[in-house]
Amino acid sequence: MEYAELVGVYERLAGTDSNNEKRDILAETFADAGDLLPVVVKLVRGRLFAAHQREELGVSSSLTRDAIAKATGIADDDLRERWRETGDLGDVAAWAVENQTQQTLFSELLTVERVHDSLREITSFEGDGSQSRRVDEIAGLLSDADPSEARYVVRTALGHMRVGIGEGTIRDAIAVAFLDGSDEAIDAVERAYQVTNDYRVVAQTARDEGRDGLADLDVQLFRPVQAMLAEKGESLEQALTDAATDGEAICEVKYDGARVQIHKQGDEIRLFTRRLEDITEQFPDVVAAVREGVTAESAILDGELVGYTPETVEFDDREPVPFQRFSQRIKREDGVEKMAREVPVVVHLFDCLYDGETLIETPFSTRIDRLEATFEDVAVRPDEPLAGLERSRALTASVDADPEEMETPDAVTERYREALDAGHEGLMVKNPAATYQPGTRVGRMLKVKPTMEPLDLVVSRAMYSEGRRSDWLGRLYLACYDDSAEEFREVGRLSTGYTDEELDALTDRLEELIVSRDARSVELRPEVVLEVEYEEIQRSEEYDSGYALRFPRFLRRRETLAPSDADTLERAERLFEEQ
């Protein structure tokens, strides 16, 4: 398939604001893709790997400019000036190819396969000279590209396609292309994606095996499942009412740590975060605890990984470390065992998705019984180091079915206070009959925390500060996710709350995500999630959400959250109404 054909699809997608038209364009493209269907499904989002595959191209804006300059002979100063004018390196590449000062003697036709394979190969470049090899690989593609092709080669390399395609559009397009496009078909595609995290597999299965084939797709060991997410409960009483079934609700401590999904088959053990990142190498102490404590031959377990102070971790009243301190372990690449002793962890298990057979369709109460049958407690031993492994603290509350007569059971109130006093976040209140719904915020699982809960928001763009902090991106624009439009909507600008050390580290990360510049302002790939507190939410025409946070303040970076985990516009609207 010639790459120009796919570029034509990109241009049609970018040329319409209608989600239905985008869906139909994609459905037509998928239906005609033939053997290239898996590749095309990936490339329309500008992503070369499935959601659970965390390989990164390592392509920065400066490296991309080097590649454009090498392919076209255009001076870097001219490229920078054009970048300031257009705000899009893809457009810069198109302009440079059209105005290039050098021509290759021989050119090779760009195909979809070549673009896909060349960019994927970049992830294997390591060691000395790897940056130069990345430049050469991209420059080679640009040398054979026409202006439009160059635009999308660069956008794909940077992971910022600008064609307005979200996961929901791809889901609906698959349902239209290979099923009947009905709500039932869309639900079938959604469920298949939830258990696979891979639209390549879903699209091929829908095409080749139809809805029955999608129903047969299941969770698979070492392919992480999206975490089931909780909605906010407004009070203990209301949460118990909403979550109860047959007069009962299960209440668990809500820990302030990182969600961890444990996969075990025999001696092989892998650990994944809520963002589906593999963190096995960073937590050898947890691997050792799973090997010692999990008795099931194969299992997928869900839990919370919490760091505690080494002085208290072996006692009942152990003290959690600040999340910022614990999160250093997640990205640690050297000195891992030393860090494990300095920040020992306990895994608090609360769900079982697989124990030799899939359990996501079974009630939560059954999954708890199966969970308890899969493991034995492991006492934390920080000197070894060995993590702790234990069941999340829980109780089953009896709830009057009539909410007007219901009172919060004393035991639940006491557990809530104990959790807060111990430095945890509050309680989770769960419906015993609920099935596991990957990646979905459901009213059958509610989190109860103190009022004025902070928001988790994505950094969409930024400006460099003035004065002493002028080298740092200290003015950050915050966005929530608009489900209906499948876009991020800005809700304010953040400039306070971080230390110099935190701001320095945050700038390093954000500069890797720059997709366009205009003087001291930059547009970013929306990947970094921050937890932000604020005084109130106001109506505002300054931001495209229609709302603005008053006096937002940085609390911490949420390294374990994906952009899709950010709070939604719907939640911001609800909080505004409830003020």
C-alpha positions in Angstrom: 0.0 0.0 0.0 1.5 3.4 -1.0 2.0 5.7 1.9 0.3 8.5 -0.2 -3.0 6.6 0.1 -2.8 6.7 3.9 -1.8 10.3 3.8 -5.0 11.0 1.8 -7.0 9.4 4.6 -5.2 11.6 7.2 -6.1 14.7 5.1 -9.8 13.7 4.9 -9.9 13.1 8.7 -8.2 16.5 9.4 -10.6 18.2 7.0 -13.8 17.4 8.9 -15.0 18.2 12.4 -17.8 15.6 12.3 -17.1 12.5 14.5 -19.5 10.6 12.3 -17.7 11.5 9.2 -14.3 10.6 10.8 -15.8 7.2 11.9 -17.1 6.5 8.3 -13.7 7.5 6.8 -11.9 5.1 9.1 -14.5 2.3 8.6 -13.9 2.5 4.8 -10.2 2.5 5.3 -10.2 -0.5 7.6 -12.5 -2.4 5.3 -10.1 -1.9 2.4 -6.9 -2.5 4.3 -6.5 -6.2 3.7 -3.4 -7.7 5.2 -2.3 -4.3 6.4 -5.2 -3.9 8.7 -3.2 -4.2 12.0 -0.6 -1.6 10.7 -3.3 0.8 9.5 -5.2 0.6 12.8 -2.0 1.7 14.6 -0.9 4.4 12.2 -4.2 6.3 12.1 -3.5 7.2 15.8 0.2 7.7 15.2 1.0 4.9 17.6 3.3 2.1 16.6 2.7 -0.2 19.6 -0.3 -1.5 21.5 -1.4 0.2 24.7 0.5 -2.3 26.9 3.7 -2.0 24.9 5.7 0.8 26.2 8.5 1.1 23.7 9.3 4.7 22.8 10.8 6.1 19.7 12.9 8.5 21.6 12.3 11.2 18.9 12.6 14.7 20.2 11.8 18.0 18.4 15.5 18.9 18.1 16.3 15.4 16.6 13.4 15.8 14.2 14.7 19.2 13.0 18.1 17.6 12.5 16.5 14.9 10.3 14.6 17.5 8.3 17.8 19.6 7.8 19.7 16.5 6.7 17.1 15.4 4.2 16.4 18.8 2.7 19.5 21.0 3.2 17.4 23.7 4.8 19.4 25.6 7.5 18.3 25.0 11.1 17.7 28.7 11.7 15.2 28.7 8.8 13.5 25.6 10.2 13.3 27.2 13.7 11.8 30.4 12.2 9.2 28.3 10.2 8.4 26.3 13.4 7.7 29.5 15.3 5.4 30.6 12.5 3.4 27.4 12.1 3.7 25.7 15.5 3.9 22.3 13.9 7.0 20.4 12.9 5.0 18.4 10.5 4.1 21.6 8.6 7.8 22.6 8.8 8.8 19.2 7.2 6.3 19.7 4.4 7.6 23.3 3.7 11.2 22.1 3.8 10.6 19.3 1.3 8.8 21.7 -1.0 11.7 24.1 -0.8 14.6 21.7 -0.4 18.1 22.8 -1.6 19.3 19.3 -2.3 17.9 16.3 -4.2 18.8 12.6 -3.8 19.9 10.9 -7.0 17.7 7.9 -6.4 14.4 7.9 -4.6 12.4 4.9 -3.3 8.6 4.8 -3.2 7.3 5.3 0.3 4.9 2.5 1.4 2.9 2.1 4.5 5.0 -0.9 5.5 8.3 1.0 5.0 7.2 3.9 7.1 5.9 1.6 9.9 8.9 -0.7 9.9 11.5 2.1 9.8 10.0 4.0 12.7 9.5 0.9 14.8 13.2 0.0 14.2 14.2 3.2 15.8 13.2 1.8 19.2 16.0 -0.8 18.9 18.8 1.8 18.6 20.8 1.9 21.7 24.2 3.1 22.9 26.8 5.4 21.2 25.6 6.7 17.9 21.9 5.8 18.5 20.8 9.4 18.1 22.6 9.8 14.8 21.0 6.5 13.6 17.6 7.9 14.5 18.3 11.1 12.5 19.5 9.0 9.6 16.4 6.8 9.6 13.9 9.6 9.6 15.9 11.6 7.1 15.9 8.6 4.8 12.1 8.6 4.9 11.9 12.4 4.3 14.3 12.2 1.4 11.8 10.0 -0.5 8.6 11.9 0.7 6.6 14.5 -1.0 5.5 17.5 1.2 2.3 15.9 2.4 4.0 12.6 3.1 6.7 14.4 5.0 4.2 16.2 7.2 2.7 12.9 8.5 6.0 11.0 8.7 7.1 13.7 11.2 3.8 13.8 13.0 3.9 10.0 13.4 7.5 10.1 14.7 6.4 12.7 17.3 3.2 11.0 18.2 1.0 14.0 17.4 -1.2 13.4 14.4 -3.6 16.4 14.6 -6.4 14.6 12.8 -8.8 14.4 15.8 -9.0 10.6 16.2 -9.7 9.1 19.7 -10.1 5.6 20.8 -13.9 5.9 20.7 -13.8 6.8 17.0 -11.6 3.8 16.2 -13.9 1.5 18.3 -17.0 2.8 16.4 -15.2 2.5 13.0 -14.4 -1.2 13.6 -18.0 -1.8 14.5 -19.2 -0.2 11.3 -16.5 -1.7 9.1 -16.9 -5.4 10.2 -20.1 -5.7 12.2 -23.5 -3.9 11.8 -22.5 -0.6 13.6 -25.2 -1.1 16.2 -24.9 -0.2 19.9 -24.5 -3.9 20.6 -21.7 -4.2 18.1 -20.0 -1.2 19.6 -20.3 -2.8 23.1 -18.8 -6.0 21.7 -15.8 -4.1 20.3 -15.4 -2.1 23.5 -15.4 -5.3 25.7 -12.8 -6.9 23.4 -10.6 -3.9 23.7 -10.9 -3.8 27.4 -9.5 -7.3 27.7 -6.8 -7.0 25.0 -5.7 -3.3 25.1 -4.9 -3.9 21.4 -7.2 -2.6 18.6 -5.1 -4.5 16.1 -6.3 -7.8 17.6 -9.8 -6.4 17.9 -10.0 -5.3 14.3 -8.7 -8.5 12.9 -11.0 -10.6 15.0 -14.0 -8.5 14.2 -13.2 -8.9 10.5 -12.4 -12.5 10.5 -14.6 -14.0 13.2 -17.3 -11.5 13.8 -19.0 -10.8 17.1 -18.6 -14.4 18.3 -14.9 -14.1 17.8 -14.8 -10.9 19.8 -16.7 -12.6 22.6 -14.1 -15.3 22.7 -11.3 -12.8 23.3 -10.2 -12.9 26.9 -7.6 -11.7 29.4 -4.2 -13.2 28.8 -1.3 -13.6 31.1 1.4 -11.0 30.7 -0.9 -8.8 28.6 -2.1 -6.3 31.3 -5.8 -5.4 31.6 -6.9 -1.8 32.0 -7.7 -1.1 35.6 -11.3 -0.8 36.7 -11.8 2.7 38.0 -13.9 4.2 40.7 -16.2 7.2 40.8 -16.3 9.7 43.6 -18.7 9.1 46.4 -20.1 12.2 47.9 -20.4 10.8 51.4 -20.1 7.5 53.2 -23.9 7.3 53.5 -24.5 7.9 49.8 -21.7 5.6 48.7 -23.0 2.8 50.8 -26.5 3.3 49.4 -25.3 3.5 45.8 -22.9 0.5 46.0 -25.0 -1.9 48.1 -26.7 -5.0 46.8 -29.0 -7.1 48.9 -28.2 -4.8 51.8 -24.4 -5.3 51.8 -21.4 -3.3 50.6 -17.7 -4.1 50.9 -15.5 -1.4 52.3 -11.7 -1.3 51.8 -9.0 1.2 52.8 -8.1 3.5 50.0 -4.3 3.6 50.0 -2.2 6.4 48.6 0.2 4.4 46.4 0.4 3.0 42.9 -2.0 0.5 41.4 -0.2 -2.7 40.5 -1.3 -5.7 38.4 0.6 -8.9 39.1 0.8 -11.6 36.5 2.2 -15.0 37.5 2.6 -18.2 35.6 4.9 -20.7 37.3 8.2 -19.0 38.1 7.6 -16.1 35.7 6.3 -12.9 37.3 5.6 -9.5 35.8 4.3 -6.3 37.4 2.4 -3.6 35.6 1.2 -0.1 36.6 -2.2 1.4 36.0 -0.6 2.9 32.8 0.3 -0.7 31.7 4.0 0.0 32.2 6.1 -3.0 33.1 7.9 -2.2 36.4 9.1 -5.7 37.2 12.8 -4.7 37.2 12.2 -1.8 39.6 10.5 -4.0 42.3 12.6 -7.2 42.8 11.3 -7.2 46.4 7.7 -7.5 45.2 8.7 -10.2 42.8 10.3 -12.1 45.7 7.1 -11.6 47.8 4.9 -12.9 45.0 7.1 -15.9 44.5 7.0 -16.7 48.2 3.3 -15.9 48.8 1.2 -16.6 45.7 0.5 -20.3 45.8 -1.6 -20.4 42.6 0.2 -21.7 39.6 -1.1 -18.9 37.5 -2.9 -15.7 38.5 -3.6 -12.1 37.6 -4.0 -10.1 40.9 -5.0 -6.4 41.4 -3.7 -4.4 44.3 -2.1 -1.2 45.6 1.6 -0.8 46.0 2.4 1.5 49.0 5.7 2.7 50.3 6.3 2.9 54.1 9.0 4.3 56.3 11.6 1.6 57.0 11.3 2.3 60.8 7.6 1.5 60.9 6.9 -0.9 58.0 7.2 -4.0 60.2 4.6 -2.7 62.7 0.8 -2.6 62.6 0.8 1.2 62.7 3.2 1.6 59.8 3.6 5.1 58.4 3.3 5.7 54.6 6.0 7.8 52.9 4.9 10.8 50.8 3.9 9.6 47.4 6.6 11.8 45.8 9.2 9.8 47.7 7.6 6.4 46.8 7.2 7.3 43.1 11.0 7.6 42.8 11.1 3.8 42.8 8.8 3.5 39.8 11.3 5.1 37.4 14.5 3.8 39.1 17.0 2.2 36.8 20.1 1.9 39.0 20.5 1.4 42.8 17.2 -0.5 42.8 18.0 -2.8 45.8 19.3 0.2 47.8 16.1 2.1 47.1 14.0 -1.0 48.1 15.6 -0.9 51.5 15.1 2.9 51.8 11.5 2.8 50.7 10.1 -0.7 51.6 6.7 -1.5 50.1 3.7 -3.6 50.9 1.3 -4.9 48.3 -2.3 -4.6 49.4 -4.3 -7.0 47.3 -8.0 -6.5 46.6 -9.0 -8.3 43.5 -8.3 -11.4 41.4 -8.9 -11.3 37.6 -7.6 -14.8 36.8 -6.6 -17.9 38.7 -6.4 -20.4 35.9 -9.7 -19.2 34.5 -11.0 -15.7 33.8 -13.0 -14.1 36.6 -13.8 -10.7 35.2 -17.4 -11.7 34.5 -17.9 -13.1 38.1 -19.2 -11.1 41.1 -16.7 -9.2 43.2 -17.6 -11.3 46.3 -16.6 -14.4 44.4 -13.4 -12.8 43.2 -12.5 -12.0 46.8 -12.9 -15.6 47.8 -10.8 -16.7 44.8 -8.2 -14.0 45.7 -7.8 -15.3 49.2 -7.3 -18.8 47.9 -4.4 -17.7 45.6 -2.0 -16.4 48.2 -0.7 -16.4 51.8 0.5 -13.3 53.6 4.1 -12.4 53.4 5.7 -10.3 56.2 7.8 -7.4 54.9 11.5 -7.8 55.5 13.2 -4.6 54.4 16.7 -5.7 55.0 16.6 -8.6 52.5 14.7 -6.7 50.8 11.4 -8.5 50.7 8.1 -6.7 50.2 5.0 -7.3 52.2 2.0 -9.1 50.6 -1.4 -9.0 52.3 -5.1 -8.5 51.7 -6.3 -4.9 51.7 -8.0 -4.1 55.0 -11.8 -4.6 54.4 -15.1 -5.2 56.0 -18.6 -6.0 54.8 -21.1 -3.5 55.9 -24.8 -4.3 56.4 -26.8 -1.5 54.7 -30.5 -0.8 55.1 -32.0 -1.0 51.6 -34.1 2.2 52.2 -31.7 5.1 52.0 -34.0 7.4 53.9 -33.8 5.1 57.0 -30.1 4.1 56.5 -27.4 5.1 58.9 -23.7 4.6 58.3 -22.7 1.6 60.3 -20.4 2.6 63.1 -17.7 0.1 61.9 -17.5 1.8 58.5 -17.2 5.3 60.1 -14.5 4.0 62.4 -12.6 2.4 59.5 -12.8 5.6 57.6 -11.3 7.6 60.4 -8.6 5.0 61.0 -7.6 5.1 57.4 -7.3 8.9 57.4 -5.4 8.9 60.7 -3.0 6.3 59.3 -2.1 8.6 56.4 -4.3 6.9 53.8 -6.8 8.6 51.5 -10.1 7.2 52.7 -12.3 4.2 51.8 -13.4 2.3 48.7 -17.0 1.2 48.8 -17.7 -1.7 46.4 -20.8 -3.6 45.2 -20.3 -7.3 46.0 -22.2 -8.3 42.8 -20.2 -6.1 40.4 -18.3 -7.7 37.6 -14.8 -6.3 36.7 -15.1 -3.7 34.0 -11.6 -2.8 32.7 -10.9 0.8 32.1 -14.4 2.0 33.2 -15.4 4.3 35.9 -18.5 2.7 37.4 -20.9 3.6 40.1 -20.6 0.2 41.6 -17.2 1.1 43.0 -16.9 4.4 44.8 -14.1 6.2 46.5 -14.8 8.3 49.6 -12.3 10.9 50.5 -12.4 14.2 52.4 -14.3 17.0 50.6 -12.6 19.4 48.0 -10.9 16.5 46.4 -8.1 17.7 44.1 -8.3 17.1 40.3 -6.0 15.0 38.2 -5.3 17.2 35.0 -3.2 16.9 31.9 -0.6 19.6 31.0 -1.6 20.7 27.5 0.8 23.6 26.9 3.2 25.7 28.9 5.2 28.9 29.1 8.7 29.5 30.5 8.7 31.5 33.7 10.3 34.9 34.2 13.2 36.0 36.5 15.0 33.4 38.6 12.9 30.5 37.1 13.2 31.7 33.5 14.8 28.4 32.4 11.9 26.3 33.6 8.4 25.7 32.3 6.6 27.1 35.3 3.4 28.3 33.8 1.4 25.2 32.9 -2.0 25.0 31.2 -4.2 22.3 32.6 -6.8 20.3 30.8 -9.5 17.8 31.6 -10.9 15.2 29.1 -14.1 15.8 27.2 -15.5 12.4 26.6 -18.1 13.5 24.0 -15.5 15.3 21.8 -12.6 13.0 22.6 -10.5 16.0 23.3 -8.8 17.7 26.2 -10.4 21.0 27.4 -8.4 23.5 29.3 -9.5 24.6 32.8 -6.8 26.9 34.0 -3.1 27.8 34.4 -0.9 26.6 37.2 2.2 28.5 38.4 2.5 27.8 42.2 3.1 24.9 44.5 6.3 23.3 43.2 9.8 23.5 44.7 12.7 24.3 42.4 13.7 20.7 42.4 10.2 19.6 41.4 10.0 22.2 38.7 13.4 21.3 37.3 12.4 17.7 36.9 9.0 18.6 35.5 10.6 20.8 32.9 12.9 18.0 31.8 9.9 15.8 31.2 7.8 18.4 29.5 10.5 19.5 27.1 10.6 15.9 25.7 6.9 16.4 24.8 7.2 19.7 22.9 5.4 19.6 19.5 5.5 23.3 18.7 7.0 26.6 19.9 6.1 30.2 19.7 8.7 32.4 21.5 8.5 31.2 25.1 5.3 29.3 24.8 5.2 25.6 23.8 2.5 23.2 22.9 2.9 19.7 24.4 1.8 16.2 23.7 -0.8 15.7 26.5 1.0 13.0 28.5 1.9 14.4 31.9 -0.8 14.2 34.6 -0.7 16.5 37.7 -2.7 16.4 40.9 -3.9 20.0 41.5 -5.8 21.6 44.4 -7.7 24.8 44.0 -10.0 27.2 45.8 -13.1 26.9 43.6 -14.3 26.4 40.0 -15.6 29.4 38.1 -17.3 29.9 34.8 -14.9 31.3 32.3 -14.7 32.1 28.6 -10.9 32.2 28.7 -10.7 28.4 28.4 -12.4 26.1 26.0 -13.9 24.0 28.8 -16.0 27.0 29.8 -14.6 26.8 33.4 -11.5 27.9 35.2 -9.9 26.8 38.5 -9.4 29.7 40.9 -5.9 29.7 42.5 -4.8 26.2 41.3 -1.8 24.8 43.2 0.5 21.9 42.3 0.4 19.0 44.7 2.3 16.2 42.8 3.0 14.6 39.5 0.8 11.5 39.0 3.4 9.3 37.3 1.2 6.2 37.4 -1.7 7.8 35.6 -2.2 7.9 31.9 -3.8 10.9 30.2 -7.0 8.9 29.8 -7.1 8.6 33.6 -7.4 12.4 34.0 -10.6 13.8 35.5 -13.3 14.5 32.9 -15.1 17.7 31.9 -18.3 16.1 33.2 -16.7 15.8 36.7 -15.5 19.4 36.6 -19.0 20.5 35.7 -20.5 18.4 38.5 -18.0 19.9 41.1 -18.9 23.3 39.9 -22.7 22.7 40.4 -22.0 21.2 43.9 -20.0 24.1 45.2 
